[in-house]
Structure formats: structure tokens, C-alpha cells
Amino acid sequence: MTDLARFAADHGLRHLLFSFTDLFGVQRAKLVPSSAVAAMASSGAGFAGFAAWLQMTPADADVLAKPDPASLMVLPWQRQVGWVATDLEVEGIPLEQAPRRVLKQQLARAEALGFELRSGVEAEFFLLDPEAGSVADRFDRQGKPCYDQLALMRRYPLIDELISAMEELGWGPYQADHEDANGQFELNWTYAPALTTADRHAFFKVMAATLAEKHGCAVSFDPKPMEGLTGNGAHLHLSLWRDGRNCFHDPAGEKGLSALAYQFLGGLLAHARALCALTNPIPASYRRLARADTSSGSTWSPAWISYGGNNRTHMVRIPDDQRLELRLPDGAANPYLLQAAVLAAGLDGIERQLDPGPRSDANTYTDPPASGTAQPLPASLEEALEAFAADAVLQGALGEAFCGAYSELVRLHPQRQH
């Protein structure tokens, strides 16, 4: 285990950011000078929970944020500062509603069954003019702007800095592109154990915003920041591993996937409506899901609880014989709760050996499922929250303390910016 104080001294760090992500996905932090890191690593940095999006009151005791040394990253753009994810406690007891803890509990549940979740996320974002709120690049006007080379290269200084930062951090970035909406981009990095991916996803949001500001832009991960344009997804790629072997891969299985993979998929489908409360957590999320046309001709988001092969119109895509791609989540999803909820649903599918039913190869945008063959996804956040409240299996897996705190805060504060 990394000794944070020694690491800071050996690498010339002036400060460490002790960071946590609250229930709404906002990253909170305190800046701890290197001279105080040893003491703070032991006692934890203190926060007033009510001041963040946690279901607490001003009368509650301090939340203490204790760092996880394995998550430590040095800021590539400010190398005298390190960032470390923390786990939250109150009076020596883990805070059950803390998103990182919720994920760690599901990972422990998977481990008890002999599995490790490995995942990758596609974090789409818009670059906007910070004053006008419009697309930052006034030349980005194509009707079908996806993969537009000129628009991509006009943002080369920022994209290059982001890729270089990810390379320095060891994330394994492998491509960047202009996405389907004017002003929209995506950078991809290599999949990893789920907790590592969640930490990186949380860090990436702050890194992208910080570096974009340096280049005169604002970043938006909002599910639908611009009406008439494709929204921001956060597609999640999933596989379960055991002893260094991908348990989702089976050359003899349909599409090269194992029976275990299809059981996991069955869990995703069975809990899809409830999952939306976490994968699509704000009202704008339901303006992204396939409800309206866009200028490019497609929303690239699902409308039905269905799965297909290499078919981007379904909720779950099978891109190859190694993984599943869940296309439901959007940019407002909490990086930790996203993976926790999806894993909880998938593990239920395995435990109950759920059958996802036959694959559909239809284009669901032009050929929607026949009546009674597939359920539609929720049309609103309220509908998703009702499904979440009614899903006893998911509620039980994620825990009463978390589910109660999250649902109450979302109902009280549905409108929030991303």
C-alpha cells in the first residue's frame, strides 16, 4: 500500500486533494498540504455532509474522508498536486449512502461469487461557449458531424492535452473522435477493474472541465444540453472475470458469449426500468432517450428494453465475443452508482439464472418491437423512481440507507446541472 506522505515527499507534491463524489455525482474535495497528509490520512479530512449532496442535516456529525492510496493520481496539468479518492465515515462507521461504498459493496458481493467486474465507459461531452451557451466552435455546422476530421483537429490542442494526461496517468487511451452532435466529443481509454474505472470516470469529468477552461471552453456532460442534437451518453462495457479469464467469452456460445453472460444480460433487462433512476438520473435524461429526432437523424439511445447483436438501436449491444455494452446510461450518471446498480442487476440475473429471451436484430427506430414483446423504457424521472421504489431485489442489494437517501434527494432536487 502506498504511503501517501512518503509519496508526496518523494515526488515533490505540495498538496493532495482528498476527494469524494456525492450522491448527485459532484466531486468534492479538500486540499491537504503535504506536511499534514500523514495525520489526515489517518484521521480523515472533515466535511459537513449537509453542505454536499448527501442526505444529512446541519446537526449531523462530520463526515470524515479517508483516502484510498490505490486511487492516487498526480494532476498532469499541475504536478505539485495529487488527487486521491476517499471513503466516508461518520463517527467511525462507514457512511452507507456514500456512492463509492455502494459500489465496493457490490464488488464484494461479486467477489464472494468468485467474480471480478471489469468495465470501460464512454464519457461523451460537449464543448460550449461559456458565455453564450452555444457550441464553442462556430465552424462546427455539419448536418452529420460525427467523426468530422476538421472539427476534431480544430480542438487538437485540448484533445492532445487530454490524451497526454491519460497516457501519463497510465489509463491507456486509444482513440478520440468528434461525436454525433455539433460540438460533441469522446475519448476512450482501456477498460479496467470497475472501481478503477469509476475513479477514473470521476476524475475525467473534472480533468476535462479544467483543461477545457484553459482553452476557453466550458464542458457539459448533461444528457441533453442542446435541443435538436444528440445527447451525451455514458455507454458502459462490461465483463466478469475469474482467475484472469473472461467468463463472458465462450466460443461455442451464441455470438461467442457464455451462458453466464446471458444470465447477466437477463438481470439487466429484468431491472432496466428501475436502473433508469440511477443510469438516467435527471429530467433531461428522458429528453435524450429516443423520444425525438435530431439534426443528424438519430438519437443513438434506446427506447425499449431489448438487446441485439452489433446493433446500436437496442438497450444492450453485443459488440463482440468479449463483453456487453449497456447503452442506457447518460452523462449525468454518478460514476460509482452507475456501476454499482448495473452490477447488482447483473448478479441477480446470475443468481436466478435469468433468460434474456431471443435476440432482436431489428432496427428499433424504424421497426419497434411488436406489442407485448418488449417494454418501453420510462418516459420520465418520476416513472423511473417509481420503478426503483418497486424493485425489491435492487433495493435490497443496494441497501436501505442508500436507496432511501438517494430517492429522497432526487425527488426534492430533480433539477440540477451537469
HELIX and SHEET records of a PDB file:
HELIX    1   1 LEU A    4  ASP A   10  1                                   7    
HELIX    2   2 SER A   34  ALA A   36  5                                   3    
HELIX    3   3 VAL A   37  SER A   43  1                                   7    
HELIX    4   4 GLY A   49  ALA A   51  5                                   3    
HELIX    5   5 PRO A   69  SER A   71  5                                   3    
HELIX    6   6 PRO A   99  ALA A  112  1                                  14    
HELIX    7   7 GLN A  149  ARG A  154  1                                   6    
HELIX    8   8 TYR A  156  LEU A  169  1                                  14    
HELIX    9   9 ALA A  194  LYS A  214  1                                  21    
HELIX   10  10 GLU A  254  GLY A  256  5                                   3    
HELIX   11  11 ALA A  259  ALA A  270  1                                  12    
HELIX   12  12 ALA A  272  THR A  279  1                                   8    
HELIX   13  13 SER A  285  ARG A  288  1                                   4    
HELIX   14  14 PRO A  335  GLU A  351  1                                  17    
HELIX   15  15 LEU A  381  ALA A  390  1                                  10    
HELIX   16  16 ALA A  392  LEU A  398  1                                   7    
HELIX   17  17 GLU A  400  LEU A  412  1                                  13    
SHEET    1   A 5 GLN A  27  PRO A  33  0                                        
SHEET    2   A 5 HIS A  15  THR A  21 -1                                        
SHEET    3   A 5 VAL A  81  VAL A  90  1                                        
SHEET    4   A 5 VAL A  63  PRO A  67 -1                                        
SHEET    5   A 5 ALA A  45  PHE A  47 -1                                        
SHEET    1   B 4 GLN A  27  PRO A  33  0                                        
SHEET    2   B 4 HIS A  15  THR A  21 -1                                        
SHEET    3   B 4 VAL A  81  VAL A  90  1                                        
SHEET    4   B 4 MET A  73  VAL A  74 -1                                        
SHEET    1   C 4 GLN A  27  PRO A  33  0                                        
SHEET    2   C 4 HIS A  15  THR A  21 -1                                        
SHEET    3   C 4 VAL A  81  VAL A  90  1                                        
SHEET    4   C 4 ILE A  93  PRO A  94 -1                                        
SHEET    1   D 4 ALA A 192  PRO A 193  0                                        
SHEET    2   D 4 GLU A 116  VAL A 121 -1                                        
SHEET    3   D 4 LEU A 236  ARG A 242 -1                                        
SHEET    4   D 4 ARG A 245  ASN A 246 -1                                        
SHEET    1   E 6 ALA A 192  PRO A 193  0                                        
SHEET    2   E 6 GLU A 116  VAL A 121 -1                                        
SHEET    3   E 6 LEU A 236  ARG A 242 -1                                        
SHEET    4   E 6 LEU A 324  LEU A 326 -1                                        
SHEET    5   E 6 VAL A 316  ARG A 317 -1                                        
SHEET    6   E 6 TYR A 307  GLY A 308  1                                        
SHEET    1   F 4 PRO A 173  HIS A 178  0                                        
SHEET    2   F 4 GLN A 184  TRP A 189 -1                                        
SHEET    3   F 4 PHE A 125  LEU A 128 -1                                        
SHEET    4   F 4 ALA A 218  SER A 220 -1                                        
END                                                                             
